Amino acid sequence: MAFFILIKYTLIIKVLDKWIVKVNFNIRGMCGVRNAL
């Protein structure tokens, strides 16, 4: 049972990590666009 919980949390963390990276990239991109203007 604990093994399945561990797998679930690992997957959630991986998805969150990708989402956070994408959000950070978008924020940096917006700042870059604003600086270019």
Phi, psi and omega in degrees: 000311180299327180297317180294321178298318180298315179298316181299314180295322179298316179295317179299316180297318179297316180296315179299318181300314179297318181296316179298317179299317181296317180296315179299319179297317179296318179297315180297320179298317178297316179298319179297319179295317181295320178293324180295325179282000000 
